[in-house]
Amino acid sequence: MDIETRYNQALDYLYSFVDYSLKHSSELAKADFNLDRMFALMKSLGDPQTKYPIIHVAGTKGKGSTSALCAAGLMAAGYKTGLYTSPHLLDYVERIQINGEPITHEQLIDLVEEIKPHVAQIEKLTTFEITTALAFMAFAKYGVTAAVFEVGLGGRLDATNVVTPKVSVITSLSYDHMAVLGNTLALIAGEKAGIIKEGVPVVSSPQKDEALQVLLRVASERNSDITLVGRDVGFEFVESSLQGQELRITYYVMRKEPITIHIPLLGKHQIENATTAYTALKTSGIPITDEQIKLGFSQVQWRARFEVARVEPPVIFDSAHNQDSFEKLRETLEEYFPGKKVYLIFGASEDKNIPGMFAEMKPKIQKIIITRADHPRALSVEYISDLAEQAGAEWEALVPVKEALRRALELSSKDGSIVLSAGSMFVTAEVMREWKFLNESTKLE
């Protein structure tokens, strides 16, 4: 049997368990989240999560970028570096990376075969729990010497929260997944603060006061020193272009000279993420120099974060999917493409604040091209169309996603407006796949 057939069988096996990322929010809210199953599975596997130092990252916004930056710094410092993130964009193995490369399909097949007898002993395991265990296993099996784990959902009961990390990191908190995490910032912060461990240092991005008070209280209860970006570590924007941006970081606690860093990630919010990642690395106790961090950060790659796929007329892939991230997206558009309007290719999963997203983006919208990803939680185009109408925005609806992209490109070719995909990672992933196909087709002609 060829590798791709066996790989698809391995994926079928993983998806045969409960996958809450595919469930409606009403089912998510009553899900049986607890860490007992995960601890039992880890014990059965020989606790691979204890074999290497870990940086653990939670948050509403910026946790993926912060995780990628931490991993890039560790790689530049010579560590064989594991990075675990979710969801994937184009291929499942993207979730489990070693030194910036996803594990191979063959490696995933081997890992799945290895884990099957252990999974069979434990009832009610989920797809995400098993995938997280596969990451812990992969990093131990393939000799990783430092790893970064991004929390999937929340923190306190997330499958990744079986680790005792070198540092717990909490990026910017805002409203998302409220059916599960609660409908106030304090409740959401309480769930995220669940990753704080006894005596393990904590690094936090700047937070609204309601969230910060919770983080400070939990850190105090668990005897964890907390370093707050913006208070203990200063940062300032220096300059930017479409090739990246420079920032200056001042670590007040260490009384160090300011350090100037270049990152290819665009948008002012990425300066905050880079400062959080720098602080996490310096707080972790994992040996690393400023020069190594500078080198790593300058080489970081993190797709679909204001990713400019074409400059003229612009095509941009983004992963913004709540009101707060749409505000940051609009500000970044105005910074790099002042005055330009957008054809917004938009789809969304249920439980998202779509009116809030439209309100943030409305000053930039030429037209919304509403579409639907091939995903069980994706909202219908009819539902989103009603909200676009209420928002007073120009819109049209096209399914599947590839037709929405082709229409946006057609409109953009006439007036030079930006083609922007945002609102759903799943839609953006399909847009990226179709964009790649269109470019490859053009090269073949």
C-alpha positions as a Markdown table, in Angstrom:
| # | Residue | x | y | z |
|---|---|---|---|---|
| 1 | Met | 0.0 | 0.0 | 0.0 |
| 2 | Asp | 1.4 | 3.4 | -0.9 |
| 3 | Ile | 2.3 | 6.1 | 1.7 |
| 4 | Glu | -0.5 | 8.5 | 0.8 |
| 5 | Thr | -3.2 | 5.8 | 1.1 |
| 6 | Arg | -1.8 | 4.8 | 4.5 |
| 7 | Tyr | -1.6 | 8.5 | 5.5 |
| 8 | Asn | -5.2 | 9.0 | 4.7 |
| 9 | Gln | -6.0 | 5.9 | 6.7 |
| 10 | Ala | -4.1 | 7.4 | 9.7 |
| 11 | Leu | -6.2 | 10.6 | 9.3 |
| 12 | Asp | -9.4 | 8.5 | 9.1 |
| 13 | Tyr | -8.4 | 6.9 | 12.4 |
| 14 | Leu | -7.8 | 10.2 | 14.1 |
| 15 | Tyr | -11.0 | 11.7 | 12.8 |
| 16 | Ser | -12.9 | 8.6 | 14.0 |
| 17 | Phe | -12.8 | 10.0 | 17.5 |
| 18 | Val | -14.8 | 13.0 | 18.7 |
| 19 | Asp | -13.4 | 16.1 | 17.1 |
| 20 | Tyr | -14.7 | 19.2 | 18.9 |
| 21 | Ser | -13.3 | 21.5 | 16.2 |
| 22 | Leu | -16.0 | 20.1 | 13.9 |
| 23 | Lys | -18.8 | 20.3 | 16.5 |
| 24 | His | -21.3 | 23.1 | 16.9 |
| 25 | Ser | -20.9 | 25.4 | 19.8 |
| 26 | Ser | -23.9 | 24.0 | 21.6 |
| 27 | Glu | -22.2 | 20.6 | 21.7 |
| 28 | Leu | -18.9 | 22.2 | 22.7 |
| 29 | Ala | -20.5 | 23.9 | 25.7 |
| 30 | Lys | -21.5 | 20.6 | 27.2 |
| 31 | Ala | -18.4 | 18.7 | 26.3 |
| 32 | Asp | -16.7 | 16.6 | 28.9 |
| 33 | Phe | -13.4 | 18.4 | 29.1 |
| 34 | Asn | -11.0 | 17.1 | 31.8 |
| 35 | Leu | -7.4 | 16.1 | 31.9 |
| 36 | Asp | -7.8 | 12.7 | 33.5 |
| 37 | Arg | -7.8 | 10.9 | 30.1 |
| 38 | Met | -4.8 | 12.9 | 28.9 |
| 39 | Phe | -2.8 | 12.1 | 32.0 |
| 40 | Ala | -3.7 | 8.4 | 31.7 |
| 41 | Leu | -2.6 | 8.4 | 28.0 |
| 42 | Met | 0.7 | 10.2 | 28.8 |
| 43 | Lys | 1.5 | 7.7 | 31.6 |
| 44 | Ser | 0.8 | 4.8 | 29.3 |
| 45 | Leu | 3.2 | 6.3 | 26.7 |
| 46 | Gly | 6.0 | 6.8 | 29.3 |
| 47 | Asp | 5.4 | 10.6 | 29.8 |
| 48 | Pro | 7.1 | 11.8 | 26.7 |
| 49 | Gln | 6.2 | 15.4 | 27.6 |
| 50 | Thr | 8.8 | 15.3 | 30.4 |
| 51 | Lys | 11.8 | 14.6 | 28.0 |
| 52 | Tyr | 12.6 | 18.1 | 26.8 |
| 53 | Pro | 12.0 | 21.7 | 28.1 |
| 54 | Ile | 8.7 | 23.3 | 27.0 |
| 55 | Ile | 7.4 | 26.8 | 26.5 |
| 56 | His | 3.6 | 26.8 | 26.9 |
| 57 | Val | 1.5 | 29.5 | 25.1 |
| 58 | Ala | -2.1 | 30.4 | 25.7 |
| 59 | Gly | -4.1 | 33.5 | 24.7 |
| 60 | Thr | -7.0 | 34.7 | 22.4 |
| 61 | Lys | -4.9 | 36.6 | 19.9 |
| 62 | Gly | -1.2 | 36.2 | 18.9 |
| 63 | Lys | -0.6 | 32.9 | 20.5 |
| 64 | Gly | 0.3 | 31.3 | 17.1 |
| 65 | Ser | 2.7 | 34.1 | 16.1 |
| 66 | Thr | 4.2 | 34.2 | 19.6 |
| 67 | Ser | 4.7 | 30.4 | 19.5 |
| 68 | Ala | 6.3 | 30.6 | 16.0 |
| 69 | Leu | 8.7 | 33.4 | 17.2 |
| 70 | Cys | 9.7 | 31.4 | 20.3 |
| 71 | Ala | 10.4 | 28.3 | 18.1 |
| 72 | Ala | 12.4 | 30.4 | 15.6 |
| 73 | Gly | 14.6 | 31.8 | 18.4 |
| 74 | Leu | 15.2 | 28.3 | 19.8 |
| 75 | Met | 16.2 | 27.0 | 16.3 |
| 76 | Ala | 18.7 | 29.9 | 15.8 |
| 77 | Ala | 20.2 | 29.0 | 19.2 |
| 78 | Gly | 20.9 | 25.5 | 17.9 |
| 79 | Tyr | 18.1 | 23.6 | 19.6 |
| 80 | Lys | 16.3 | 20.8 | 17.7 |
| 81 | Thr | 13.0 | 22.6 | 18.1 |
| 82 | Gly | 9.5 | 21.1 | 18.2 |
| 83 | Leu | 6.5 | 23.4 | 17.5 |
| 84 | Tyr | 2.9 | 22.2 | 18.1 |
| 85 | Thr | 0.1 | 24.4 | 16.9 |
| 86 | Ser | -3.5 | 24.1 | 15.7 |
| 87 | Pro | -5.5 | 24.2 | 13.5 |
| 88 | His | -3.4 | 23.3 | 10.3 |
| 89 | Leu | -3.9 | 25.4 | 7.1 |
| 90 | Leu | -3.2 | 22.9 | 4.3 |
| 91 | Asp | -2.0 | 19.6 | 5.7 |
| 92 | Tyr | -2.6 | 17.9 | 9.1 |
| 93 | Val | 1.1 | 17.3 | 9.7 |
| 94 | Glu | 1.7 | 21.1 | 9.9 |
| 95 | Arg | 0.5 | 20.9 | 13.5 |
| 96 | Ile | 3.6 | 18.9 | 14.5 |
| 97 | Gln | 6.8 | 20.6 | 13.3 |
| 98 | Ile | 10.5 | 19.9 | 14.0 |
| 99 | Asn | 13.0 | 22.7 | 13.1 |
| 100 | Gly | 10.4 | 24.5 | 11.0 |
| 101 | Glu | 9.3 | 21.5 | 8.9 |
| 102 | Pro | 6.2 | 19.4 | 9.4 |
| 103 | Ile | 6.8 | 15.8 | 10.3 |
| 104 | Thr | 6.5 | 13.6 | 7.2 |
| 105 | His | 3.4 | 11.6 | 6.3 |
| 106 | Glu | 5.4 | 8.5 | 6.9 |
| 107 | Gln | 6.3 | 9.6 | 10.4 |
| 108 | Leu | 2.7 | 10.4 | 11.3 |
| 109 | Ile | 1.7 | 6.9 | 10.0 |
| 110 | Asp | 4.4 | 5.3 | 12.3 |
| 111 | Leu | 3.3 | 7.4 | 15.3 |
| 112 | Val | -0.4 | 6.5 | 14.8 |
| 113 | Glu | 0.4 | 2.8 | 14.7 |
| 114 | Glu | 2.5 | 3.2 | 17.9 |
| 115 | Ile | -0.3 | 5.0 | 19.8 |
| 116 | Lys | -3.2 | 2.8 | 18.8 |
| 117 | Pro | -2.8 | 0.1 | 21.6 |
| 118 | His | -2.5 | 2.9 | 24.2 |
| 119 | Val | -5.6 | 4.7 | 22.9 |
| 120 | Ala | -7.5 | 1.5 | 23.0 |
| 121 | Gln | -7.1 | 1.3 | 26.8 |
| 122 | Ile | -8.7 | 4.7 | 27.5 |
| 123 | Glu | -12.3 | 5.6 | 26.9 |
| 124 | Lys | -13.6 | 8.8 | 25.4 |
| 125 | Leu | -10.3 | 10.2 | 24.0 |
| 126 | Thr | -10.8 | 13.0 | 21.4 |
| 127 | Thr | -9.0 | 13.7 | 18.1 |
| 128 | Phe | -7.2 | 16.7 | 19.6 |
| 129 | Glu | -6.1 | 14.8 | 22.7 |
| 130 | Ile | -4.6 | 12.0 | 20.5 |
| 131 | Thr | -3.0 | 14.5 | 18.2 |
| 132 | Thr | -1.4 | 16.4 | 21.1 |
| 133 | Ala | -0.1 | 13.0 | 22.5 |
| 134 | Leu | 1.3 | 12.3 | 19.0 |
| 135 | Ala | 3.2 | 15.6 | 19.2 |
| 136 | Phe | 4.7 | 14.8 | 22.6 |
| 137 | Met | 5.7 | 11.4 | 21.3 |
| 138 | Ala | 7.2 | 12.7 | 18.0 |
| 139 | Phe | 9.4 | 15.3 | 19.8 |
| 140 | Ala | 10.7 | 12.6 | 22.2 |
| 141 | Lys | 11.2 | 10.0 | 19.5 |
| 142 | Tyr | 13.0 | 12.3 | 17.1 |
| 143 | Gly | 15.3 | 13.9 | 19.6 |
| 144 | Val | 13.9 | 17.4 | 20.1 |
| 145 | Thr | 15.9 | 19.4 | 22.7 |
| 146 | Ala | 13.3 | 22.2 | 23.2 |
| 147 | Ala | 9.6 | 22.6 | 22.3 |
| 148 | Val | 6.9 | 25.2 | 22.1 |
| 149 | Phe | 3.3 | 24.1 | 22.6 |
| 150 | Glu | 0.3 | 26.3 | 21.7 |
| 151 | Val | -2.9 | 25.8 | 23.6 |
| 152 | Gly | -5.8 | 24.6 | 21.5 |
| 153 | Leu | -8.7 | 26.1 | 23.4 |
| 154 | Gly | -8.8 | 27.9 | 26.7 |
| 155 | Gly | -6.0 | 26.6 | 28.9 |
| 156 | Arg | -7.1 | 25.0 | 32.1 |
| 157 | Leu | -8.7 | 21.9 | 30.6 |
| 158 | Asp | -6.8 | 21.9 | 27.2 |
| 159 | Ala | -5.0 | 18.7 | 26.3 |
| 160 | Thr | -1.7 | 20.5 | 26.2 |
| 161 | Asn | -2.0 | 21.4 | 29.9 |
| 162 | Val | -0.3 | 18.1 | 31.1 |
| 163 | Val | 3.1 | 19.9 | 30.8 |
| 164 | Thr | 5.2 | 21.5 | 33.5 |
| 165 | Pro | 6.8 | 24.1 | 31.3 |
| 166 | Lys | 9.8 | 26.3 | 31.7 |
| 167 | Val | 7.6 | 29.3 | 31.3 |
| 168 | Ser | 3.8 | 29.8 | 30.9 |
| 169 | Val | 2.9 | 32.5 | 28.3 |
| 170 | Ile | -0.4 | 34.3 | 28.0 |
| 171 | Thr | -0.9 | 36.5 | 25.0 |
| 172 | Ser | -3.6 | 39.2 | 24.5 |
| 173 | Leu | -7.0 | 38.2 | 25.8 |
| 174 | Ser | -10.3 | 39.2 | 24.3 |
| 175 | Tyr | -13.7 | 37.7 | 23.6 |
| 176 | Asp | -13.8 | 34.3 | 21.7 |
| 177 | His | -15.3 | 30.9 | 22.2 |
| 178 | Met | -17.6 | 32.4 | 24.9 |
| 179 | Ala | -19.9 | 29.4 | 24.9 |
| 180 | Val | -17.1 | 27.4 | 26.4 |
| 181 | Leu | -14.8 | 29.9 | 28.2 |
| 182 | Gly | -17.4 | 32.3 | 29.6 |
| 183 | Asn | -18.8 | 35.7 | 28.5 |
| 184 | Thr | -16.6 | 38.1 | 30.6 |
| 185 | Leu | -12.9 | 38.8 | 30.3 |
| 186 | Ala | -12.5 | 37.7 | 33.9 |
| 187 | Leu | -13.9 | 34.3 | 33.2 |
| 188 | Ile | -11.9 | 33.9 | 30.0 |
| 189 | Ala | -8.7 | 35.0 | 31.8 |
| 190 | Gly | -9.5 | 32.4 | 34.5 |
| 191 | Glu | -9.5 | 29.6 | 31.9 |
| 192 | Lys | -6.3 | 30.9 | 30.3 |
| 193 | Ala | -4.6 | 31.3 | 33.7 |
| 194 | Gly | -5.2 | 27.5 | 34.2 |
| 195 | Ile | -1.8 | 27.0 | 32.5 |
| 196 | Ile | 0.0 | 28.7 | 35.3 |
| 197 | Lys | 1.9 | 26.1 | 37.3 |
| 198 | Glu | 3.3 | 26.2 | 40.9 |
| 199 | Gly | 6.5 | 28.1 | 40.9 |
| 200 | Val | 6.8 | 28.3 | 37.1 |
| 201 | Pro | 7.4 | 31.9 | 35.8 |
| 202 | Val | 4.6 | 33.6 | 33.7 |
| 203 | Val | 5.0 | 36.1 | 30.9 |
| 204 | Ser | 1.9 | 38.1 | 29.8 |
| 205 | Ser | 1.3 | 40.4 | 26.9 |
| 206 | Pro | -0.4 | 43.7 | 27.8 |
| 207 | Gln | -4.0 | 43.0 | 29.1 |
| 208 | Lys | -7.1 | 44.9 | 29.8 |
| 209 | Asp | -7.4 | 45.5 | 33.6 |
| 210 | Glu | -10.2 | 43.0 | 34.1 |
| 211 | Ala | -8.1 | 40.2 | 32.7 |
| 212 | Leu | -4.9 | 41.3 | 34.2 |
| 213 | Gln | -6.3 | 41.2 | 37.8 |
| 214 | Val | -7.2 | 37.6 | 37.3 |
| 215 | Leu | -3.7 | 36.7 | 36.0 |
| 216 | Leu | -2.0 | 38.5 | 38.8 |
| 217 | Arg | -4.1 | 36.8 | 41.4 |
| 218 | Val | -3.6 | 33.3 | 40.0 |
| 219 | Ala | 0.2 | 33.9 | 39.6 |
| 220 | Ser | 0.3 | 35.0 | 43.2 |
| 221 | Glu | -1.7 | 32.0 | 44.4 |
| 222 | Arg | 0.8 | 29.6 | 42.6 |
| 223 | Asn | 3.9 | 31.5 | 43.7 |
| 224 | Ser | 4.8 | 32.2 | 40.1 |
| 225 | Asp | 6.7 | 35.4 | 39.2 |
| 226 | Ile | 4.9 | 37.3 | 36.5 |
| 227 | Thr | 6.6 | 39.5 | 33.9 |
| 228 | Leu | 4.2 | 41.9 | 32.2 |
| 229 | Val | 5.1 | 43.2 | 28.8 |
| 230 | Gly | 4.5 | 46.9 | 28.7 |
| 231 | Arg | 5.2 | 47.2 | 32.4 |
| 232 | Asp | 8.4 | 45.2 | 33.0 |
| 233 | Val | 9.5 | 45.1 | 29.4 |
| 234 | Gly | 9.1 | 48.1 | 27.1 |
| 235 | Phe | 8.7 | 48.0 | 23.4 |
| 236 | Glu | 8.5 | 50.6 | 20.6 |
| 237 | Phe | 8.0 | 50.6 | 16.9 |
| 238 | Val | 11.0 | 51.8 | 14.9 |
| 239 | Glu | 10.1 | 51.4 | 11.2 |
| 240 | Ser | 8.4 | 49.2 | 8.7 |
| 241 | Ser | 8.0 | 48.2 | 5.0 |
| 242 | Leu | 6.3 | 45.3 | 3.2 |
| 243 | Gln | 9.6 | 43.4 | 3.9 |
| 244 | Gly | 9.0 | 43.5 | 7.7 |
| 245 | Gln | 9.4 | 45.9 | 10.6 |
| 246 | Glu | 11.9 | 46.9 | 13.3 |
| 247 | Leu | 11.2 | 47.2 | 17.0 |
| 248 | Arg | 13.1 | 48.2 | 20.1 |
| 249 | Ile | 12.8 | 46.2 | 23.3 |
| 250 | Thr | 13.9 | 47.4 | 26.7 |
| 251 | Tyr | 14.0 | 44.8 | 29.5 |
| 252 | Tyr | 13.7 | 47.1 | 32.6 |
| 253 | Val | 14.0 | 44.3 | 35.2 |
| 254 | Met | 17.4 | 43.2 | 33.8 |
| 255 | Arg | 18.6 | 46.8 | 33.3 |
| 256 | Lys | 19.8 | 45.9 | 29.9 |
| 257 | Glu | 20.6 | 48.1 | 27.0 |
| 258 | Pro | 17.7 | 48.2 | 24.5 |
| 259 | Ile | 17.8 | 45.6 | 21.8 |
| 260 | Thr | 16.6 | 46.3 | 18.2 |
| 261 | Ile | 15.0 | 43.4 | 16.4 |
| 262 | His | 13.7 | 42.9 | 12.8 |
| 263 | Ile | 10.7 | 40.6 | 12.2 |
| 264 | Pro | 9.1 | 39.8 | 8.8 |
| 265 | Leu | 5.6 | 39.7 | 10.3 |
| 266 | Leu | 3.6 | 42.8 | 9.6 |
| 267 | Gly | 1.2 | 44.8 | 11.8 |
| 268 | Lys | 1.8 | 46.7 | 15.0 |
| 269 | His | 0.3 | 43.9 | 17.0 |
| 270 | Gln | 3.2 | 41.7 | 15.9 |
| 271 | Ile | 5.6 | 44.0 | 17.8 |
| 272 | Glu | 3.7 | 43.1 | 21.0 |
| 273 | Asn | 3.9 | 39.4 | 20.1 |
| 274 | Ala | 7.6 | 39.6 | 19.4 |
| 275 | Thr | 8.2 | 41.4 | 22.7 |
| 276 | Thr | 6.2 | 38.7 | 24.5 |
| 277 | Ala | 8.2 | 35.9 | 22.7 |
| 278 | Tyr | 11.5 | 37.6 | 23.5 |
| 279 | Thr | 10.5 | 37.9 | 27.2 |
| 280 | Ala | 9.3 | 34.3 | 27.3 |
| 281 | Leu | 12.7 | 33.1 | 25.9 |
| 282 | Lys | 14.7 | 35.2 | 28.4 |
| 283 | Thr | 12.5 | 34.1 | 31.3 |
| 284 | Ser | 12.5 | 30.4 | 30.4 |
| 285 | Gly | 15.9 | 29.5 | 31.8 |
| 286 | Ile | 16.7 | 27.8 | 28.4 |
| 287 | Pro | 20.2 | 29.2 | 27.5 |
| 288 | Ile | 19.8 | 31.7 | 24.6 |
| 289 | Thr | 21.5 | 35.0 | 23.7 |
| 290 | Asp | 20.0 | 38.2 | 22.3 |
| 291 | Glu | 22.0 | 37.6 | 19.1 |
| 292 | Gln | 20.4 | 34.2 | 18.6 |
| 293 | Ile | 16.9 | 35.6 | 19.3 |
| 294 | Lys | 17.6 | 38.4 | 16.8 |
| 295 | Leu | 18.6 | 35.9 | 14.1 |
| 296 | Gly | 15.7 | 33.6 | 14.8 |
| 297 | Phe | 13.1 | 36.3 | 14.8 |
| 298 | Ser | 14.4 | 37.7 | 11.5 |
| 299 | Gln | 13.8 | 34.4 | 9.9 |
| 300 | Val | 10.4 | 33.5 | 11.4 |
| 301 | Gln | 7.7 | 32.2 | 9.0 |
| 302 | Trp | 4.0 | 32.1 | 10.0 |
| 303 | Arg | 1.5 | 31.8 | 7.2 |
| 304 | Ala | -1.8 | 33.6 | 6.9 |
| 305 | Arg | -0.9 | 36.4 | 9.2 |
| 306 | Phe | -1.2 | 39.5 | 7.0 |
| 307 | Glu | 0.6 | 37.4 | 4.3 |
| 308 | Val | 1.0 | 39.5 | 1.2 |
| 309 | Ala | 0.9 | 37.0 | -1.6 |
| 310 | Arg | 1.0 | 39.6 | -4.3 |
| 311 | Val | 1.8 | 43.3 | -4.0 |
| 312 | Glu | 0.0 | 44.7 | -7.1 |
| 313 | Pro | -2.9 | 44.5 | -7.1 |
| 314 | Pro | -2.6 | 43.3 | -3.6 |
| 315 | Val | -3.7 | 39.8 | -2.5 |
| 316 | Ile | -3.5 | 39.2 | 1.3 |
| 317 | Phe | -4.3 | 36.1 | 3.4 |
| 318 | Asp | -5.2 | 36.6 | 7.0 |
| 319 | Ser | -6.5 | 34.6 | 9.9 |
| 320 | Ala | -8.5 | 37.3 | 11.7 |
| 321 | His | -11.7 | 35.8 | 13.1 |
| 322 | Asn | -13.0 | 38.0 | 15.8 |
| 323 | Gln | -13.8 | 41.7 | 16.3 |
| 324 | Asp | -10.5 | 42.5 | 18.1 |
| 325 | Ser | -8.4 | 40.9 | 15.4 |
| 326 | Phe | -10.4 | 42.6 | 12.6 |
| 327 | Glu | -9.6 | 46.0 | 14.3 |
| 328 | Lys | -5.8 | 45.1 | 14.1 |
| 329 | Leu | -6.3 | 43.9 | 10.5 |
| 330 | Arg | -7.9 | 47.2 | 9.5 |
| 331 | Glu | -5.1 | 49.2 | 11.2 |
| 332 | Thr | -2.5 | 47.1 | 9.4 |
| 333 | Leu | -4.2 | 47.6 | 6.0 |
| 334 | Glu | -4.3 | 51.4 | 6.6 |
| 335 | Glu | -0.6 | 51.3 | 7.5 |
| 336 | Tyr | 0.7 | 49.4 | 4.5 |
| 337 | Phe | -2.0 | 50.2 | 1.9 |
| 338 | Pro | -3.4 | 53.6 | 2.9 |
| 339 | Gly | -6.6 | 54.6 | 1.2 |
| 340 | Lys | -7.0 | 51.3 | -0.7 |
| 341 | Lys | -10.4 | 49.5 | -0.5 |
| 342 | Val | -10.8 | 45.7 | -0.2 |
| 343 | Tyr | -12.8 | 42.9 | -1.7 |
| 344 | Leu | -13.2 | 40.9 | 1.4 |
| 345 | Ile | -13.6 | 37.1 | 0.8 |
| 346 | Phe | -15.4 | 36.2 | 4.0 |
| 347 | Gly | -16.8 | 33.2 | 5.7 |
| 348 | Ala | -17.1 | 32.4 | 9.4 |
| 349 | Ser | -17.7 | 29.7 | 11.9 |
| 350 | Glu | -20.7 | 29.9 | 14.2 |
| 351 | Asp | -20.4 | 31.7 | 17.5 |
| 352 | Lys | -18.4 | 34.5 | 16.0 |
| 353 | Asn | -19.3 | 38.2 | 16.3 |
| 354 | Ile | -19.8 | 38.8 | 12.6 |
| 355 | Pro | -21.5 | 42.3 | 13.0 |
| 356 | Gly | -18.5 | 43.4 | 15.1 |
| 357 | Met | -16.1 | 42.2 | 12.4 |
| 358 | Phe | -18.0 | 44.0 | 9.7 |
| 359 | Ala | -18.2 | 47.2 | 11.7 |
| 360 | Glu | -14.4 | 47.2 | 12.2 |
| 361 | Met | -13.7 | 46.6 | 8.5 |
| 362 | Lys | -16.6 | 48.7 | 6.9 |
| 363 | Pro | -14.5 | 51.8 | 6.2 |
| 364 | Lys | -12.2 | 49.7 | 4.0 |
| 365 | Ile | -14.8 | 47.5 | 2.3 |
| 366 | Gln | -15.5 | 47.8 | -1.4 |
| 367 | Lys | -17.5 | 44.6 | -1.4 |
| 368 | Ile | -17.8 | 41.5 | 0.7 |
| 369 | Ile | -17.6 | 38.2 | -1.3 |
| 370 | Ile | -19.4 | 35.9 | 1.0 |
| 371 | Thr | -18.6 | 32.2 | 0.8 |
| 372 | Arg | -18.6 | 29.0 | 2.9 |
| 373 | Ala | -15.7 | 26.7 | 3.7 |
| 374 | Asp | -16.1 | 22.9 | 3.4 |
| 375 | His | -16.4 | 22.6 | 7.2 |
| 376 | Pro | -19.2 | 21.4 | 9.5 |
| 377 | Arg | -19.2 | 24.6 | 11.6 |
| 378 | Ala | -19.2 | 27.0 | 8.7 |
| 379 | Leu | -22.2 | 29.3 | 8.6 |
| 380 | Ser | -24.4 | 29.4 | 5.5 |
| 381 | Val | -23.9 | 32.2 | 3.0 |
| 382 | Glu | -27.6 | 33.1 | 3.5 |
| 383 | Tyr | -27.1 | 33.8 | 7.2 |
| 384 | Ile | -23.9 | 35.9 | 6.6 |
| 385 | Ser | -25.6 | 37.8 | 3.7 |
| 386 | Asp | -28.4 | 39.0 | 6.1 |
| 387 | Leu | -25.7 | 40.4 | 8.4 |
| 388 | Ala | -23.9 | 42.1 | 5.6 |
| 389 | Glu | -27.2 | 43.6 | 4.5 |
| 390 | Gln | -27.8 | 44.9 | 8.1 |
| 391 | Ala | -24.2 | 46.3 | 8.1 |
| 392 | Gly | -25.0 | 48.3 | 5.0 |
| 393 | Ala | -22.2 | 46.7 | 3.1 |
| 394 | Glu | -22.1 | 45.9 | -0.6 |
| 395 | Trp | -22.0 | 42.1 | -1.0 |
| 396 | Glu | -22.5 | 39.1 | -3.2 |
| 397 | Ala | -22.4 | 35.4 | -2.3 |
| 398 | Leu | -20.4 | 32.7 | -4.2 |
| 399 | Val | -19.8 | 29.0 | -3.3 |
| 400 | Pro | -17.4 | 27.2 | -3.4 |
| 401 | Val | -14.5 | 29.2 | -2.1 |
| 402 | Lys | -12.5 | 29.0 | -5.3 |
| 403 | Glu | -15.3 | 30.8 | -7.2 |
| 404 | Ala | -15.3 | 33.5 | -4.5 |
| 405 | Leu | -11.5 | 34.0 | -5.1 |
| 406 | Arg | -11.9 | 34.1 | -8.8 |
| 407 | Arg | -14.6 | 36.7 | -8.6 |
| 408 | Ala | -12.6 | 38.9 | -6.2 |
| 409 | Leu | -9.6 | 38.7 | -8.5 |
| 410 | Glu | -11.8 | 39.6 | -11.5 |
| 411 | Leu | -13.1 | 42.7 | -9.6 |
| 412 | Ser | -9.7 | 43.7 | -8.3 |
| 413 | Ser | -8.2 | 43.5 | -11.8 |
| 414 | Lys | -10.5 | 46.3 | -12.9 |
| 415 | Asp | -9.9 | 48.8 | -10.0 |
| 416 | Gly | -6.8 | 47.7 | -8.2 |
| 417 | Ser | -8.5 | 47.1 | -4.9 |
| 418 | Ile | -7.1 | 44.6 | -2.4 |
| 419 | Val | -8.2 | 41.0 | -2.4 |
| 420 | Leu | -8.3 | 40.0 | 1.3 |
| 421 | Ser | -9.3 | 36.7 | 2.8 |
| 422 | Ala | -10.3 | 36.8 | 6.5 |
| 423 | Gly | -13.0 | 35.7 | 8.9 |
| 424 | Ser | -12.3 | 32.0 | 9.0 |
| 425 | Met | -9.0 | 30.1 | 8.9 |
| 426 | Phe | -10.8 | 27.4 | 6.9 |
| 427 | Val | -11.9 | 29.8 | 4.2 |
| 428 | Thr | -8.4 | 31.4 | 4.1 |
| 429 | Ala | -6.8 | 27.9 | 3.8 |
| 430 | Glu | -9.1 | 27.1 | 0.8 |
| 431 | Val | -8.3 | 30.5 | -0.7 |
| 432 | Met | -4.6 | 29.8 | -0.3 |
| 433 | Arg | -4.9 | 26.4 | -1.9 |
| 434 | Glu | -6.8 | 27.8 | -4.9 |
| 435 | Trp | -4.4 | 30.7 | -5.3 |
| 436 | Lys | -1.5 | 28.3 | -5.4 |
| 437 | Phe | -3.4 | 26.2 | -8.1 |
| 438 | Leu | -4.1 | 29.3 | -10.2 |
| 439 | Asn | -0.5 | 30.4 | -10.1 |
| 440 | Glu | 0.8 | 26.9 | -11.0 |
| 441 | Ser | -1.8 | 26.7 | -13.8 |
| 442 | Thr | -0.6 | 30.0 | -15.2 |
| 443 | Lys | 3.1 | 28.9 | -15.1 |
| 444 | Leu | 2.1 | 25.7 | -17.1 |
| 445 | Glu | 0.4 | 27.6 | -19.9 |
